[in-house]
Each structure stands twice: as C-alpha cells, then as structure tokens.
C-alpha cells in the first residue's frame, strides 16, 4: 500500500509539473511601443486589449506588455482622437509589436487630446466637465463618513531604495565589505532601473470610525522596520518619510505629499485648474459600465496631477480606479517622478471603498544625475464592515493604541497577517541593514556624518560639541572660544550631564554651564515623550530679548551683525525644571529660576535714589513658572541638539505663566506675567499656504524694564521667522502686547505663469509682522522715578515703549533660489525716527525643501 501510495503521489506531482510547464509554454506575451504617427512622440494611456479579453494601457514612455494563457489571436489598440488598430498575434509566443497611431478626423466629443494642435478648451458645454461636476456633487455619498460605523484592517508598507546605483560605485574597492548590499537589487519594479532597498517598514492596524459622536480609533497590531542604530533617529526617519508620502484620499480637496498640498482632480475648485477629456466607455470585470476620464493641468508648473480616472455610471458617480502622476514641469524640487494608483472595491450596498493605494516617487539632487532615491508606500484595506455598531469602550481612551510588543513580533506573525507577500529583495532588507549596523566601519562613517551635520562627535559615553559654537566673537567678549559636550544613554539611561566652558579674550572672563538631568521614564531625555527633572547653572553673556530656536547663541554664523551690537548682559542663572509630555501631544513644564543679570556693553542700569541718579550693578529675581503646550498630532525629526517639527495642519497652543517672588533668594520684585502663543499653518490650495502666529502677553505688578517683555529683534543678516528683522536689540519693551505674523508662500503661483521665469522654479513670498503694545505708568521709567531708566547711548535713548502706534515691518521675497535659498527685501514702516535703525534690508535664509 505504501508503494502504491508513493507512486500515486509522485505521479500527481509529475502531472502538476507537466501542466505548469505546458501552461508556461503556451502563454502569449505581446509587448511594444506606441507613438504618434506624425510627431513620433510616445502616447500614454493608450488602451491595448486582447480582443474579447483583458487589456492594459501604455506607460509614460508609450510602452505596454500583455500576457494571456488563452487562445486569443488578435489585439485591439484604441485611443480617443486616433484610429483604432487591430493586429493579429501568434498564440503561445512572445512577440514585439510597435505601432504608430494616426489621428481620426471623425473623433467625437470635440475635446480630443492629441499631440498636435489642440482645440481651445472650454468648461462650458463640455460633457467631460459636466461629468466631473457630478462626481464632485456626489463626494459626500462616496466617503466612509457617510456611514454611521466603519471598521477595517489596514496594512502599510513603506520602502526606500537607491535607484540606478552606478556600477563604479558598486564595484569600488573601498566598498568591498558592503557587497552583500549591492547584490540585493530589484530590476523588475521600475522599468529600466535597478533598485537597491535601504529602508523598509511595515504596519498592521485595525481601524474604527463612529459618526455620532464622531470618533476614530486605531489599534496597531504590529510594527516592523529596519534599524540603523544610535546615530540615526529611526522614529524620526519613519515620521519624516510618512509625512512626505501620506495617505491619499482622492475625495479630499487637497492631497498632502512632500510637505505640500496638491489639488485633487475632483476637488470642489478642480475644474478651474484642470482640463478634462472623456477617453472611452469601458466595462469592468463585473460588468459595470465606466467612463475613462483623462485630466491634465491648465498650467503644467502648478502642483497638480495628470492621469486617468474611471468613473462609475451606476448613479454613484464614484471613482472606481485612478492612475495619476506629476507633470515634468511641476514646481517641485528633486522629485523626478511621482505616481499615484488607487483601486476601489464595491460594497454590498453598492458604494465603493478604497481597497489599495500605491504611491511611487523617484527623487534626485540634480535632474541629470543617474542615481537617486525611489520611495514606495503601499496601503491595502481588507475586511470592511459597514454600520456594525461597537461598544463605546472601543472608542474610549487615546485615538491610537499600540498592543504590547508590537515591534517584537515573530516572522510567522507577519507571514500570516501581511495582505501581500514581500518580494525576495524586500525580504532581505531587514537582515542586511541589521548586518550593516553592526559593522564598525559603517558606525565610524555615521559618526563622522553626525559631526559634520549635527556638530557632535562621540567618545564612548560622551559627545563633544556643538562644533558651530566652538568659536565666535562679539564687541563685549571679543574672540570667544568654547568647548563642551554631554553624556549619552551609553553612560546611563537615567542620569545625563551637559557642560561647556568658554573664554572671552577681550573681557578676559571665563563662562561656563553645567546641567544634570534625571529621566523619570528610563528613556533618553532627547526623544519623545519627555519626562525628566533638570537642574542647571549658567554664567555667560546674552543679548536681552533673544530666544533663538534651533541654534546656539554662540553660533559662529550669528556673530556677524549689522548696526551697533553693543547691548549685552552677564547672566548668572540657576534653573530647576520638570518636563512631562503625553502621547496625545499635551505637555507641561514646571520651573524655578533664580536670575542675576549684570549690564555690559552700552547698557547701564541707573535709577534715582532720593533725587540722585545712582548706578545699579545688577538685578536679582526669583521666578516660578508653569507652561502648558498642546500640539495635536505633532511629529518631528529628532536631531542631536533639538527636535525639528514636521509641520502639519493643526494649530499649536502654548500658555505660559511666570511670577517673580520678592524676598525669595534675594529677589527684588513682585510681578506676574501671562503669555499665550498660537501658531498654525493654513493651507490655501493653489494659493499656497501661510504660517501664522498670534501672540499676546500681559505683565501684572511693577518691575523694571529688563524684567518686562523685550521684543525679539534680529541684527544678523539671516532672515529669522520668529524675530523682527529690522528691529534693533532691546529697542522695544512692553508690559502688555499683541502680535501677529503672517508668512505666506505662493509656491510659484505668479512666477509659474511668466515664460522667462517658470523654468527657474522660483517661488514668491510675502510676510507681514505687526506688534502692538505699551507700558503702564507704574512700569514706565519716565513716569515712575523708582524704576531703572531706559539706557542712553551718546546722549540718545535707545529703548522705547510702543505706546504711540504699532510696530510694522513687511517683506517680499523670492524662494527656491538654487533650490535652497530664500532672499527677502524687508521694509520697516514706522518708528523711523529711532536712532541707528535701518528702514530697508536684504536678508537671506537657507532652507532645504521640496
């Protein structure tokens, strides 16, 4: 019996192998290229089908490939505006058929697209526009928000690869140790190019939506991604990449990609910026009638797409499939190609839901370079359930919840739960990067890159830096040398130290700083979420009113300043603070500060004592403070010194309260200050976006002007977003103020329409900053003789209040110069009578952006 059973098994196996072999041998493969017969230019989205069977469309190069295991012996080639072609083919063979299409003078719809002359396009009496307006009108009915309840499983895969790696680089002797990376290439995904994967991440989640009261819930069941080790913020890389290639909702008016908002081809205003052409009426596999619609930008430099969408004719006017890509001329840096493919499936109730989203992008530093980066984000959706109510407990708690050990799941979990299998190349990425991270030579390379770009270099558990602060100069200290560093989690995950020492060769004084931080959550104090206690002491110089973000005040590049840079103070500051961040991006800080500041440079503290003007050597104050900050859905990239926020559409609120306590550690004054700041990026579709900041503050009680609000000024030649770029240091002081800043980016709206400028891909900027404030009599040294007087230089007062009128400055700028520079012409509109001021100025700013 065993012998017979074995014979049967081997016989069946042979039969299956023979069947597969015959199947492979009889497969018909047809490929080729289709061009316009007159211009010889490739034609995209030409329909090529087996007669009576399935088909495909040509790509951006006019190329196509068809495969069939049937006995079909003819293909049909059709394209609106051209004559349809039929060609006989040989069954069971691989063959190449290149075709030239001739224009058809009998083309219908009068909206034919051709590579030759195009009739003047109009929206009026255009059946394509009438159809797209029906799609727009029906958007609310075709979104998940139409239902009371929606739930589904979601799988995401994000991959980044090096594209077209030069052979010289792959064969370089210096990279011999890394040959295992270059051997893992994919030549099938991107036609004509090889891809070398360098990053991969996956995520599995359950999604829930409830309409009333509206609430979403995401339960993350699994996460997996490559790990480059300590020198790279892996969480930050993930956040940044997912911010560049976000979820695509074609029914939204705007589609966020590469930090910009692209107008959807079915946005409410889309017919104003897009042109539409009906290409064909087709029938899908289930027998549903669809209209094939081609769309293209009116201006190819704008942030718009072109491509094809398939619209249902069942009364839903829903998008059943969409393939779109960017125009080659679009005003977007570094991106060579961007393609979006969306597939939708029909629900039991007849509506369509998104079943798969695929976004592919290739980017390079220069347009002509052969190598670059290729990114692909695939999201698939399964197990849709509509209008099945869930208990309220499902929606309780935070909007996103991670199950335990989601990043430590075995391979068997992923093999079972992935919506699609990984390719052979993709499956090796995790192991390859893990091997790479353990190589000492690779670690040394990352250490050098960290020092060059972040300014820190490691010596075991200690980091030396930042490099940009090693050297500087100013009128008070002269040449200033500084050396410092900090400990890393290698020393301790609980206790961290940071210090520096500096020496000024003009004032011949030593400066220093020392801080000790204790982590309360046993995590690094530099990564989210923060929870620590820090004590620090600093003896150093400072410009009054300067609160620079993301840079050290000793930064060498900020040493170059315009005008009189002679307002300085020596600070002796002891600080104690507690910082606590929550997963919902709410955070609070409790603090204590004892501050003694001594004037330097042209600043002299004088006040009247019994009618006699006396010098005040220093001011002492002790403050307690509390700050609450809420930044909904904030993400950021964690650098060595600071976190770079990845700006989204949500506002950020910061409320701060400070109280000076007289008598506490020799504090001399009682006062209270409250400050509220709201900042938000406002997207305006094709009009660009505005970064808006609204801020206000009020000081209660009586205090000398150094303890009031000294408005942020900028005397460097760099354009600073959060400062007043033509205001002098310590020029204006207030105990009550309201300020508004609007920095608007037009994204090339005007320049894209100027023939001589559009190729430069420049972008227009317009900024306005207004601050209105003042000083009450009890805090005004001109009306209260007990207070320290405003400083006087060469017989002229150089510090003022804003009691008379608001301070206003504005600028017009040109961005994207050489893709990295912004230059603004800044104008100061009032307070021109103040001494040593500039009414006009040119400021530049470095910005790397897409």
QUIBEL-V390538 format. One record per residue. N is the residue number from 1. RES is the residue in three letters. NEAR is the number of other C-alpha atoms within 8 Angstrom. Layout:
n: {N:N}
res: {RES:RES}
near: {NEAR:NEAR}
This chain:
n: {1:2:3:4:5:6:7:8:9:10:11:12:13:14:15:16:17:18:19:20:21:22:23:24:25:26:27:28:29:30:31:32:33:34:35:36:37:38:39:40:41:42:43:44:45:46:47:48:49:50:51:52:53:54:55:56:57:58:59:60:61:62:63:64:65:66:67:68:69:70:71:72:73:74:75:76:77:78:79:80:81:82:83:84:85:86:87:88:89:90:91:92:93:94:95:96:97:98:99:100:101:102:103:104:105:106:107:108:109:110:111:112:113:114:115:116:117:118:119:120:121:122:123:124:125:126:127:128:129:130:131:132:133:134:135:136:137:138:139:140:141:142:143:144:145:146:147:148:149:150:151:152:153:154:155:156:157:158:159:160:161:162:163:164:165:166:167:168:169:170:171:172:173:174:175:176:177:178:179:180:181:182:183:184:185:186:187:188:189:190:191:192:193:194:195:196:197:198:199:200:201:202:203:204:205:206:207:208:209:210:211:212:213:214:215:216:217:218:219:220:221:222:223:224:225:226:227:228:229:230:231:232:233:234:235:236:237:238:239:240:241:242:243:244:245:246:247:248:249:250:251:252:253:254:255:256:257:258:259:260:261:262:263:264:265:266:267:268:269:270:271:272:273:274:275:276:277:278:279:280:281:282:283:284:285:286:287:288:289:290:291:292:293:294:295:296:297:298:299:300:301:302:303:304:305:306:307:308:309:310:311:312:313:314:315:316:317:318:319:320:321:322:323:324:325:326:327:328:329:330:331:332:333:334:335:336:337:338:339:340:341:342:343:344:345:346:347:348:349:350:351:352:353:354:355:356:357:358:359:360:361:362:363:364:365:366:367:368:369:370:371:372:373:374:375:376:377:378:379:380:381:382:383:384:385:386:387:388:389:390:391:392:393:394:395:396:397:398:399:400:401:402:403:404:405:406:407:408:409:410:411:412:413:414:415:416:417:418:419:420:421:422:423:424:425:426:427:428:429:430:431:432:433:434:435:436:437:438:439:440:441:442:443:444:445:446:447:448:449:450:451:452:453:454:455:456:457:458:459:460:461:462:463:464:465:466:467:468:469:470:471:472:473:474:475:476:477:478:479:480:481:482:483:484:485:486:487:488:489:490:491:492:493:494:495:496:497:498:499:500:501:502:503:504:505:506:507:508:509:510:511:512:513:514:515:516:517:518:519:520:521:522:523:524:525:526:527:528:529:530:531:532:533:534:535:536:537:538:539:540:541:542:543:544:545:546:547:548:549:550:551:552:553:554:555:556:557:558:559:560:561:562:563:564:565:566:567:568:569:570:571:572:573:574:575:576:577:578:579:580:581:582:583:584:585:586:587:588:589:590:591:592:593:594:595:596:597:598:599:600:601:602:603:604:605:606:607:608:609:610:611:612:613:614:615:616:617:618:619:620:621:622:623:624:625:626:627:628:629:630:631:632:633:634:635:636:637:638:639:640:641:642:643:644:645:646:647:648:649:650:651:652:653:654:655:656:657:658:659:660:661:662:663:664:665:666:667:668:669:670:671:672:673:674:675:676:677:678:679:680:681:682:683:684:685:686:687:688:689:690:691:692:693:694:695:696:697:698:699:700:701:702:703:704:705:706:707:708:709:710:711:712:713:714:715:716:717:718:719:720:721:722:723:724:725:726:727:728:729:730:731:732:733:734:735:736:737:738:739:740:741:742:743:744:745:746:747:748:749:750:751:752:753:754:755:756:757:758:759:760:761:762:763:764:765:766:767:768:769:770:771:772:773:774:775:776:777:778:779:780:781:782:783:784:785:786:787:788:789:790:791:792:793:794:795:796:797:798:799:800:801:802:803:804:805:806:807:808:809:810:811:812:813:814:815:816:817:818:819:820:821:822:823:824:825:826:827:828:829:830:831:832:833:834:835:836:837:838:839:840:841:842:843:844:845:846:847:848:849:850}
res: {UNK:UNK:UNK:UNK:UNK:UNK:UNK:UNK:UNK:UNK:UNK:UNK:UNK:UNK:UNK:UNK:UNK:UNK:UNK:UNK:UNK:UNK:UNK:UNK:UNK:UNK:UNK:UNK:UNK:UNK:UNK:UNK:UNK:UNK:UNK:UNK:UNK:UNK:UNK:UNK:UNK:UNK:UNK:UNK:UNK:UNK:UNK:UNK:UNK:UNK:UNK:UNK:UNK:UNK:UNK:UNK:UNK:UNK:UNK:UNK:UNK:UNK:UNK:UNK:UNK:UNK:UNK:UNK:UNK:UNK:UNK:UNK:UNK:UNK:UNK:UNK:UNK:UNK:UNK:UNK:UNK:UNK:UNK:UNK:UNK:UNK:UNK:UNK:UNK:UNK:UNK:UNK:UNK:UNK:UNK:UNK:UNK:UNK:UNK:UNK:UNK:UNK:UNK:UNK:UNK:UNK:UNK:UNK:UNK:UNK:UNK:UNK:UNK:UNK:UNK:UNK:UNK:UNK:UNK:UNK:UNK:UNK:UNK:UNK:UNK:UNK:UNK:UNK:UNK:UNK:UNK:UNK:UNK:UNK:UNK:UNK:UNK:UNK:UNK:UNK:UNK:UNK:UNK:UNK:UNK:UNK:UNK:UNK:UNK:UNK:UNK:UNK:UNK:UNK:UNK:UNK:UNK:UNK:UNK:UNK:UNK:UNK:UNK:UNK:UNK:UNK:UNK:UNK:UNK:UNK:UNK:UNK:UNK:UNK:UNK:UNK:UNK:UNK:UNK:UNK:UNK:UNK:UNK:UNK:UNK:UNK:UNK:UNK:UNK:UNK:UNK:UNK:UNK:UNK:UNK:UNK:UNK:UNK:UNK:UNK:UNK:UNK:UNK:UNK:UNK:UNK:UNK:UNK:UNK:UNK:UNK:UNK:UNK:UNK:UNK:UNK:UNK:UNK:UNK:UNK:UNK:UNK:UNK:UNK:UNK:UNK:UNK:UNK:UNK:UNK:UNK:UNK:UNK:UNK:UNK:UNK:UNK:UNK:UNK:UNK:UNK:UNK:UNK:UNK:UNK:UNK:UNK:UNK:UNK:UNK:UNK:UNK:UNK:UNK:UNK:UNK:UNK:UNK:UNK:UNK:UNK:UNK:UNK:UNK:UNK:UNK:UNK:UNK:UNK:UNK:UNK:UNK:UNK:UNK:UNK:UNK:UNK:UNK:UNK:UNK:UNK:UNK:UNK:UNK:UNK:UNK:UNK:UNK:UNK:UNK:UNK:UNK:UNK:UNK:UNK:UNK:UNK:UNK:UNK:UNK:UNK:UNK:UNK:UNK:UNK:UNK:UNK:UNK:UNK:UNK:UNK:UNK:UNK:UNK:UNK:UNK:UNK:UNK:UNK:UNK:UNK:UNK:UNK:UNK:UNK:UNK:UNK:UNK:UNK:UNK:UNK:UNK:UNK:UNK:UNK:UNK:UNK:UNK:UNK:UNK:UNK:UNK:UNK:UNK:UNK:UNK:UNK:UNK:UNK:UNK:UNK:UNK:UNK:UNK:UNK:UNK:UNK:UNK:UNK:UNK:UNK:UNK:UNK:UNK:UNK:UNK:UNK:UNK:UNK:UNK:UNK:UNK:UNK:UNK:UNK:UNK:UNK:UNK:UNK:UNK:UNK:UNK:UNK:UNK:UNK:UNK:UNK:UNK:UNK:UNK:UNK:UNK:UNK:UNK:UNK:UNK:UNK:UNK:UNK:UNK:UNK:UNK:UNK:UNK:UNK:UNK:UNK:UNK:UNK:UNK:UNK:UNK:UNK:UNK:UNK:UNK:UNK:UNK:UNK:UNK:UNK:UNK:UNK:UNK:UNK:UNK:UNK:UNK:UNK:UNK:UNK:UNK:UNK:UNK:UNK:UNK:UNK:UNK:UNK:UNK:UNK:UNK:UNK:UNK:UNK:UNK:UNK:UNK:UNK:UNK:UNK:UNK:UNK:UNK:UNK:UNK:UNK:UNK:UNK:UNK:UNK:UNK:UNK:UNK:UNK:UNK:UNK:UNK:UNK:UNK:UNK:UNK:UNK:UNK:UNK:UNK:UNK:UNK:UNK:UNK:UNK:UNK:UNK:UNK:UNK:UNK:UNK:UNK:UNK:UNK:UNK:UNK:UNK:UNK:UNK:UNK:UNK:UNK:UNK:UNK:UNK:UNK:UNK:UNK:UNK:UNK:UNK:UNK:UNK:UNK:UNK:UNK:UNK:UNK:UNK:UNK:UNK:UNK:UNK:UNK:UNK:UNK:UNK:UNK:UNK:UNK:UNK:UNK:UNK:UNK:UNK:UNK:UNK:UNK:UNK:UNK:UNK:UNK:UNK:UNK:UNK:UNK:UNK:UNK:UNK:UNK:UNK:UNK:UNK:UNK:UNK:UNK:UNK:UNK:UNK:UNK:UNK:UNK:UNK:UNK:UNK:UNK:UNK:UNK:UNK:UNK:UNK:UNK:UNK:UNK:UNK:UNK:UNK:UNK:UNK:UNK:UNK:UNK:UNK:UNK:UNK:UNK:UNK:UNK:UNK:UNK:UNK:UNK:UNK:UNK:UNK:UNK:UNK:UNK:UNK:UNK:UNK:UNK:UNK:UNK:UNK:UNK:UNK:UNK:UNK:UNK:UNK:UNK:UNK:UNK:UNK:UNK:UNK:UNK:UNK:UNK:UNK:UNK:UNK:UNK:UNK:UNK:UNK:UNK:UNK:UNK:UNK:UNK:UNK:UNK:UNK:UNK:UNK:UNK:UNK:UNK:UNK:UNK:UNK:UNK:UNK:UNK:UNK:UNK:UNK:UNK:UNK:UNK:UNK:UNK:UNK:UNK:UNK:UNK:UNK:UNK:UNK:UNK:UNK:UNK:UNK:UNK:UNK:UNK:UNK:UNK:UNK:UNK:UNK:UNK:UNK:UNK:UNK:UNK:UNK:UNK:UNK:UNK:UNK:UNK:UNK:UNK:UNK:UNK:UNK:UNK:UNK:UNK:UNK:UNK:UNK:UNK:UNK:UNK:UNK:UNK:UNK:UNK:UNK:UNK:UNK:UNK:UNK:UNK:UNK:UNK:UNK:UNK:UNK:UNK:UNK:UNK:UNK:UNK:UNK:UNK:UNK:UNK:UNK:UNK:UNK:UNK:UNK:UNK:UNK:UNK:UNK:UNK:UNK:UNK:UNK:UNK:UNK:UNK:UNK:UNK:UNK:UNK:UNK:UNK:UNK:UNK:UNK:UNK:UNK:UNK:UNK:UNK:UNK:UNK:UNK:UNK:UNK:UNK:UNK:UNK:UNK:UNK:UNK:UNK:UNK:UNK:UNK:UNK:UNK:UNK:UNK:UNK:UNK:UNK:UNK:UNK:UNK:UNK:UNK:UNK:UNK:UNK:UNK:UNK:UNK:UNK:UNK:UNK:UNK:UNK:UNK:UNK:UNK:UNK:UNK:UNK:UNK:UNK:UNK:UNK:UNK:UNK:UNK:UNK:UNK:UNK:UNK:UNK:UNK:UNK:UNK:UNK:UNK:UNK:UNK:UNK:UNK:UNK:UNK:UNK:UNK:UNK:UNK:UNK:UNK:UNK:UNK:UNK:UNK:UNK:UNK:UNK:UNK:UNK:UNK:UNK:UNK:UNK:UNK:UNK:UNK:UNK:UNK:UNK:UNK:UNK:UNK:UNK:UNK:UNK:UNK:UNK:UNK:UNK}
near: {4:5:6:7:8:8:8:8:8:8:8:8:8:8:8:8:8:8:8:8:8:8:9:8:7:10:13:14:12:12:12:11:13:14:13:13:8:5:8:8:7:11:12:10:11:12:12:13:13:12:10:6:7:7:9:10:10:16:9:9:9:14:11:12:9:11:8:8:10:6:6:10:10:10:12:13:11:11:12:10:13:11:10:9:8:8:7:7:8:8:10:11:9:7:8:7:8:8:8:9:12:9:8:8:5:5:10:8:7:5:10:12:8:8:8:5:5:8:6:4:6:6:7:5:6:9:8:10:11:9:8:9:8:9:13:10:7:11:10:8:7:12:9:7:7:8:9:11:12:14:12:12:12:12:13:11:12:12:12:12:12:13:13:10:13:8:6:6:8:10:8:8:5:5:10:8:6:8:9:8:8:9:6:10:10:9:10:6:6:8:6:5:8:12:15:13:14:10:11:14:11:12:12:13:12:12:12:12:12:11:10:6:5:7:10:10:13:11:11:14:11:12:12:10:9:11:8:10:7:5:9:7:10:9:7:11:10:8:11:11:8:8:11:10:11:8:5:7:6:9:9:8:10:10:12:13:11:8:8:6:11:13:14:14:10:12:12:7:7:11:10:5:9:11:10:11:11:12:10:9:8:8:9:8:5:5:6:10:11:12:13:13:14:12:13:11:12:7:8:10:10:12:12:14:15:12:11:12:13:12:14:14:10:7:5:10:11:12:12:12:11:13:11:12:11:12:10:7:7:11:12:8:7:10:11:10:11:11:11:12:11:12:11:12:9:9:8:5:5:6:10:12:11:10:11:11:14:11:12:12:12:13:11:12:7:6:7:4:8:7:10:13:11:13:11:12:13:11:11:11:12:8:7:9:8:9:8:7:5:5:6:6:5:7:11:6:4:7:9:8:9:8:9:4:6:12:7:7:9:6:6:6:8:9:8:6:6:9:6:4:6:7:6:6:11:9:8:9:13:10:7:10:12:11:8:9:11:8:8:6:6:10:11:8:8:9:11:9:9:12:11:8:6:11:11:13:11:9:7:6:10:11:13:12:13:11:8:11:14:13:12:12:10:10:8:10:13:11:11:13:10:11:11:11:12:11:12:11:10:8:8:8:12:12:9:13:10:12:11:11:11:11:11:13:10:8:8:8:8:8:11:11:13:11:11:11:13:10:14:9:6:7:9:10:10:8:8:6:8:11:12:13:12:12:11:12:11:12:11:10:9:10:9:11:11:8:5:7:4:8:6:7:8:11:13:11:6:9:11:7:9:8:7:5:10:9:12:14:14:12:13:11:12:11:12:11:11:11:12:11:12:8:6:7:11:12:11:11:12:11:11:11:11:13:12:11:11:10:12:11:10:10:12:9:12:10:13:12:8:4:5:6:8:8:8:9:7:9:10:11:15:15:11:12:12:11:11:11:11:10:11:10:8:10:9:11:14:11:9:7:6:8:9:9:8:10:7:7:8:9:10:11:11:11:11:11:11:11:11:13:14:11:8:7:7:9:13:10:11:11:12:11:11:11:11:11:11:11:11:11:13:9:9:8:10:9:8:12:12:12:12:12:12:11:11:11:12:10:11:8:7:9:11:10:13:7:6:11:11:13:10:12:15:12:13:10:10:7:11:9:4:5:8:11:10:16:10:9:13:14:12:10:16:14:15:12:12:11:12:11:12:11:11:11:11:12:10:12:13:8:12:15:9:8:7:5:11:12:7:5:12:15:13:15:12:11:11:11:12:11:11:11:13:12:13:7:7:7:13:11:13:6:7:10:9:8:12:12:9:10:11:11:8:4:5:7:9:12:11:9:10:14:8:4:6:10:11:11:14:12:11:11:11:12:13:11:9:5:9:11:13:13:12:12:11:14:11:12:10:7:6:9:4:7:6:6:10:8:9:9:9:9:11:11:10:7:7:7:6:8}
